[in-house]
Amino acid sequence: MKDLRKTIGLNVSVCLCLALTARADVVSDWNTIAIQAITTSVPPRPPGGSSFLDIAMVQLAVHNAVAAFDGQFRPYYRAIPGAAGSPVAAVAKAAHDVLVNRFPAQTASLGTIYSNYLAANLLSPNDPGVAVGRQAAADIIALRANDGSFPSPEPPPFIGGTGIGVWRPTPPAFAPMATPWLGKVKPFALNHPAQFLAKPPPALNSGLYARDYNEVKDLGSLTNSKRTSQQTEVAYFWAANHLVIWNQVLRELASAQSLNLGKSARLFALVNMAMADAAITSWNTKSHYVSWRPITAIQNGDNDSNPKTVGDPVWQPLIVTPPYPDHSSGASNVTGAATRILRHFFGRNEMTFSVTTNNMMAVQKTRTYRHFSDAAQEVVDARVYEGIHFRFADADGRSQGESVAKWTFKHFLRPVKDDGDDDEDDDR
């Protein structure tokens, strides 16, 4: 098989493929294209978890298109009978159509990328696989048409309250809560957004609250912090776009593990579906408890009725606090979901893999881990070092994400011949 390269706005690997001999590269190629479309959208997606909805839809459409040919795994929504032609054409069309639906302003550029991709693979726009991809995309688009995302008209801005312990907009922007509707969006796998609602944050007068308060005050401060240089590096490394980070990990793992087309499509769909539901779960919890961020808590520490939390009215975190409540952590949620799906998918926790940050402040751009759980724990720690979360919000976020992943893996995209062998929670 001759490896071809063609510039299509991105450099993507292409191959000459027929029917079920298609390599998994097409899944990674269109994941790369999708991530670029999402992260360069104009206007940009709002901060928060809404971009996870976009990529989940793309990867579920891709999975359904592949499942129509491959037959290893159950489709997400419904089967597409009589699949014929090239699965490469089907994947390209499925991803393209979902992206155009989500980002209509990019219709022309995505159309050019799609046409060039087919040409690079010596595929005709009339290949029967195109119809399969078109149907896969149409099914997912229809299924998510009234899911509660991006409501119109937009709800009034949510600014929390001024009570002790209650979230309110934080400096420097003092912006209202980003994507306040996200916690009510219809999940992809869960039965409802509050299915894995976190337990409440600890009482302000408790010893646990005082412990976590003083930890983030000491380790997360912009100035006069007790952080080590290594902890500061970890903080900056993970102050990045987790959508980009984890999808890059997926592409590298799919290549390193030589996954075939069906398994690759399933992996991308499972992880991104779980991360989307983890984001929804986190926002549902944030909106339920509306708990204040460390910057507000520490600046008002003398007013919380806890003698062990000494206030500092000028305290600032290492990085700017995002515009939404503290409990539970969204980054820990989506990371917990991603790493737990990976543990289930590969049947073990131990696996060497690398993560690359897109934060220019990080000196070390790539970090290598030997266990999926190591990365999940490091994100928990990083949000404390950054000064933007209490540890209890991070730990509960990770737990939520892992619960979402377990549910997702158990109930969706199962093998057609399901004997339960890949449903083990293997902590090796």
C-alpha positions in Angstrom: 0.0 0.0 0.0 1.5 3.3 -1.1 1.4 6.1 1.5 0.3 9.3 -0.2 0.4 12.9 1.2 -1.6 15.8 0.0 -2.0 19.3 1.5 -5.7 19.9 2.2 -5.4 22.8 4.6 -4.0 20.3 7.1 -1.4 17.6 6.4 -3.3 14.4 6.9 -2.3 10.8 6.2 -4.2 9.2 3.4 -4.2 5.7 1.9 -5.6 3.8 -1.0 -8.2 1.6 0.6 -11.0 -0.7 -0.5 -14.0 -1.8 1.5 -13.0 -3.3 4.9 -9.2 -3.1 4.3 -9.4 0.7 5.2 -6.9 1.6 7.8 -7.8 3.5 10.9 -6.0 6.7 9.7 -9.2 8.1 8.2 -10.7 8.3 11.8 -7.7 10.2 13.1 -7.5 12.4 10.0 -11.0 13.6 10.4 -10.6 13.9 14.2 -7.7 16.3 13.4 -9.9 18.2 11.0 -12.8 18.4 13.5 -10.6 19.6 16.3 -9.2 22.4 14.0 -12.7 23.4 13.0 -13.9 23.5 16.6 -10.9 25.5 18.0 -10.8 28.0 15.1 -14.5 28.7 14.9 -15.6 32.2 14.4 -17.2 33.3 16.6 -15.3 31.1 19.0 -17.2 28.5 21.1 -17.9 29.9 24.6 -15.6 28.8 27.4 -16.8 25.7 29.2 -17.8 22.3 27.9 -19.8 23.1 24.7 -17.0 22.0 22.4 -17.2 18.5 23.8 -20.7 18.3 22.4 -19.4 19.1 18.9 -16.7 16.5 18.8 -18.9 13.8 20.4 -21.4 14.3 17.6 -18.7 14.0 15.0 -17.2 10.8 16.4 -20.5 9.1 17.0 -21.4 9.8 13.3 -18.1 8.4 12.3 -18.6 5.3 14.5 -22.0 4.6 13.0 -20.7 5.0 9.5 -17.9 2.5 10.2 -20.2 0.1 12.1 -22.3 -0.1 8.9 -19.3 -1.8 7.1 -17.4 -3.3 9.9 -20.0 -5.2 12.0 -17.8 -5.5 15.1 -19.6 -3.1 17.3 -23.2 -1.9 17.8 -24.1 1.5 16.4 -24.9 4.3 18.7 -28.3 5.2 17.3 -29.5 2.7 14.6 -27.9 0.5 12.0 -27.5 1.6 8.4 -28.3 -1.4 6.2 -26.8 -2.3 2.9 -23.6 -0.4 3.2 -21.5 -0.4 0.1 -18.5 1.4 -1.3 -15.6 2.8 0.6 -15.7 3.2 4.4 -13.1 6.0 3.9 -15.7 8.0 1.9 -18.3 7.2 4.5 -16.1 8.5 7.4 -15.2 11.6 5.5 -18.8 12.4 4.6 -20.1 11.7 8.1 -17.6 14.0 9.8 -17.9 16.7 7.1 -21.7 16.8 7.4 -21.8 17.1 11.2 -19.1 19.8 11.1 -21.0 21.8 8.5 -24.1 21.5 10.7 -22.3 22.7 13.8 -20.1 25.3 12.0 -22.1 26.7 9.0 -19.6 29.6 8.6 -17.0 27.0 7.7 -19.1 25.3 5.0 -16.8 26.4 2.1 -13.5 25.5 3.7 -14.8 22.2 5.0 -16.2 21.5 1.5 -12.7 22.0 0.0 -11.1 19.8 2.6 -13.6 17.1 2.0 -13.3 17.2 -1.8 -9.5 17.2 -1.6 -9.6 14.3 0.8 -11.7 12.2 -1.5 -9.4 13.0 -4.4 -6.3 12.2 -2.4 -7.8 8.7 -1.8 -8.8 8.3 -5.4 -12.4 8.3 -4.4 -15.4 9.6 -6.4 -18.0 12.0 -4.8 -20.4 9.4 -6.1 -18.8 6.5 -4.2 -21.7 4.5 -2.5 -19.9 5.0 0.8 -20.8 8.7 0.7 -24.4 7.8 1.1 -23.6 5.8 4.2 -21.7 8.7 5.7 -24.5 11.1 4.8 -27.0 8.9 6.6 -24.8 8.5 9.7 -24.5 12.2 10.0 -28.1 12.9 9.4 -29.1 10.4 12.1 -26.9 12.1 14.7 -27.9 15.6 13.7 -31.6 14.7 14.0 -31.1 12.9 17.3 -29.4 16.0 18.8 -31.7 18.6 17.2 -33.5 19.5 20.4 -30.9 18.6 23.0 -31.0 21.9 24.9 -27.6 23.2 23.6 -27.2 26.8 22.5 -30.8 27.8 23.4 -32.4 30.6 21.5 -33.2 33.1 22.9 -30.3 32.8 25.3 -31.2 32.6 29.0 -30.5 35.7 31.1 -26.9 35.9 32.5 -26.3 34.0 35.6 -24.2 35.8 38.2 -24.7 33.7 41.3 -25.1 35.6 44.5 -23.3 37.6 47.2 -23.9 35.3 50.2 -21.0 33.6 52.0 -20.0 30.4 50.1 -21.9 31.4 47.0 -20.2 31.8 43.6 -20.2 35.2 42.0 -18.2 36.6 39.0 -14.5 36.7 39.6 -11.7 39.2 38.5 -10.4 40.4 36.2 -13.4 40.1 33.8 -16.2 39.6 36.3 -18.0 37.6 33.6 -21.3 35.8 34.2 -21.3 32.1 34.2 -20.3 30.6 30.8 -22.7 28.3 29.1 -25.2 28.1 32.0 -27.4 25.9 29.9 -24.9 23.1 29.6 -26.0 21.4 32.8 -29.4 20.8 31.4 -28.4 19.5 28.0 -29.6 16.0 27.0 -26.6 13.6 27.7 -25.3 11.3 25.1 -25.1 8.2 27.3 -26.6 9.0 30.7 -30.2 8.9 31.5 -30.3 12.5 32.7 -27.8 15.3 33.6 -28.0 14.8 37.3 -27.5 11.0 37.2 -24.1 11.3 38.9 -24.6 14.5 40.9 -21.7 15.0 43.2 -22.1 15.1 47.0 -22.2 18.6 48.4 -19.0 20.5 49.1 -17.9 20.4 52.7 -19.5 22.8 55.2 -17.6 26.0 55.5 -17.1 25.5 59.2 -15.7 22.0 58.7 -12.1 20.7 59.1 -12.1 19.3 55.6 -13.0 22.7 54.2 -10.3 24.4 56.2 -7.7 21.8 55.1 -8.5 22.3 51.4 -8.8 26.1 51.8 -5.4 26.4 53.3 -3.9 24.0 50.7 -5.0 26.1 47.8 -4.2 29.3 49.6 -0.6 28.1 50.1 0.0 26.2 46.8 -2.2 28.1 44.4 -1.2 31.7 45.1 0.2 33.9 42.3 2.8 35.4 44.7 4.6 34.1 47.8 3.4 30.6 47.1 4.7 27.4 48.7 4.6 25.6 45.4 7.7 23.9 44.2 9.1 24.6 40.7 7.8 21.2 39.6 4.3 21.9 40.9 4.3 25.2 39.0 5.3 23.3 35.9 2.5 20.8 36.4 0.0 23.7 36.9 1.0 25.4 33.6 1.1 22.2 31.7 -2.5 21.3 32.5 -3.8 24.9 32.1 -4.7 24.0 28.5 -7.5 22.9 26.2 -8.4 19.4 27.4 -10.5 18.8 24.2 -7.3 19.2 22.2 -5.1 17.3 24.6 -7.1 14.2 24.9 -8.0 13.9 21.3 -4.3 14.1 20.4 -3.7 11.3 23.0 -6.4 9.2 21.2 -4.7 9.7 17.8 -1.4 8.7 19.2 -2.7 5.6 21.0 -4.7 4.5 18.0 -1.5 4.6 15.9 0.7 3.1 18.6 -1.7 0.2 19.3 -2.3 -0.4 15.5 -6.1 -0.3 16.0 -8.1 -1.3 13.0 -10.9 0.9 11.6 -13.7 -0.4 13.7 -11.8 -0.3 17.0 -10.4 3.1 16.3 -13.8 4.6 15.5 -15.2 3.0 18.6 -12.4 4.4 20.8 -12.8 8.0 19.6 -16.6 7.8 20.0 -16.5 6.3 23.5 -14.0 8.7 24.9 -15.6 11.8 23.4 -19.1 10.7 24.3 -18.0 10.2 27.9 -16.1 13.5 28.0 -19.2 15.3 26.7 -21.4 13.8 29.4 -18.8 14.5 32.0 -18.9 18.1 31.0 -22.7 18.1 31.2 -22.5 16.4 34.6 -20.0 18.9 35.9 -22.1 21.9 34.8 -25.2 20.3 36.3 -23.4 20.0 39.6 -21.9 23.6 39.4 -25.4 25.0 38.8 -26.9 22.9 41.6 -24.4 23.9 44.4 -23.2 27.3 43.0 -20.2 27.2 45.3 -17.6 30.0 45.4 -14.1 29.8 43.9 -10.9 30.0 46.0 -10.3 33.6 45.0 -13.6 34.7 46.5 -13.4 32.3 49.5 -9.9 33.4 50.4 -10.5 37.1 50.0 -13.6 36.7 52.3 -12.0 34.1 54.6 -12.5 36.1 57.7 -16.3 36.0 57.1 -16.9 32.2 56.7 -17.3 31.4 60.5 -14.3 29.1 60.3 -11.5 30.1 62.7 -9.0 28.0 60.7 -9.4 30.0 57.5 -7.6 33.2 57.7 -8.6 35.6 55.0 -6.4 37.5 52.6 -8.3 40.3 50.7 -5.6 40.7 48.1 -4.9 37.0 47.3 -4.8 36.0 43.6 -4.5 32.6 42.0 -1.7 31.5 39.7 -4.0 31.6 36.6 -7.1 33.5 35.9 -10.2 31.8 37.4 -12.7 30.6 34.7 -16.2 32.1 34.8 -18.2 29.3 36.5 -18.7 27.9 40.0 -16.1 25.7 41.7 -17.8 22.4 42.6 -17.2 20.2 40.7 -14.2 20.6 38.5 -14.8 20.3 34.8 -11.2 19.5 33.8 -11.1 16.7 36.4 -14.4 15.4 35.2 -13.5 15.1 31.5 -10.0 13.8 32.4 -11.5 11.2 34.7 -13.9 10.2 31.9 -11.2 9.9 29.3 -8.7 8.0 31.4 -11.4 5.6 32.7 -12.7 4.8 29.2 -9.1 4.2 28.1 -8.6 1.8 31.1 -11.7 -0.1 30.1 -10.9 -0.1 26.4 -7.4 -1.5 26.7 -8.2 -3.7 29.7 -5.6 -2.2 32.0 -4.5 0.9 33.8 -0.8 0.4 33.0 0.2 1.9 29.7 2.9 4.3 28.7 1.6 7.3 26.8 2.4 10.9 26.3 0.4 14.1 26.6 1.3 17.4 24.9 0.2 20.7 26.2 -0.9 23.7 24.1 -0.1 26.2 26.9 2.8 28.5 25.9 3.6 29.1 29.6 4.7 25.4 30.1 8.4 24.8 29.7 8.0 21.1 29.3 5.6 20.6 26.4 5.2 16.8 26.6 4.9 14.7 29.7 4.9 10.9 29.7 2.8 8.7 32.0 2.9 5.0 32.8 -0.7 4.7 34.1 -3.9 6.3 32.9 -4.7 7.1 36.5 -1.5 9.0 36.9 -2.6 11.6 34.5 -6.1 11.8 36.1 -4.5 12.4 39.5 -2.1 15.0 38.2 -5.0 17.0 36.8 -6.6 17.0 40.3 -3.4 18.3 41.7 -2.8 20.8 38.9 -6.1 22.6 39.5 -5.1 23.2 43.1 -1.6 24.5 42.1 -3.3 26.8 39.6 -5.3 28.3 42.5 -8.7 27.8 40.8 -10.2 24.8 42.6 -10.4 23.4 46.1 -9.2 19.8 46.1 -12.6 18.4 47.1 -14.0 19.9 43.8 -11.3 18.2 41.8 -11.5 14.8 43.6 -15.3 14.8 43.2 -15.0 15.9 39.6 -12.7 13.0 38.8 -15.0 10.6 40.6 -18.0 11.9 38.6 -16.1 11.5 35.3 -15.1 8.0 36.1 -18.7 7.1 36.9 -19.8 8.6 33.6 -17.2 6.5 31.8 -18.1 3.3 33.5 -21.8 3.8 32.6 -20.9 4.7 29.0 -18.6 1.8 28.4 -21.1 -0.7 29.9 -24.1 0.5 27.9 -23.0 1.8 24.5 -21.1 0.7 21.4 -20.8 -2.8 22.8 -19.4 -5.7 20.6 -22.0 -7.3 18.5 -20.9 -10.6 20.0 -20.9 -9.3 23.6 -19.4 -11.8 26.0 -18.4 -9.1 28.6 -14.7 -9.8 28.2 -13.9 -6.1 27.6 -16.1 -4.9 30.4 -13.6 -5.5 33.2 -12.5 -2.7 35.5 -8.8 -3.8 35.3 -6.6 -1.8 37.6 -3.4 -3.6 36.7 
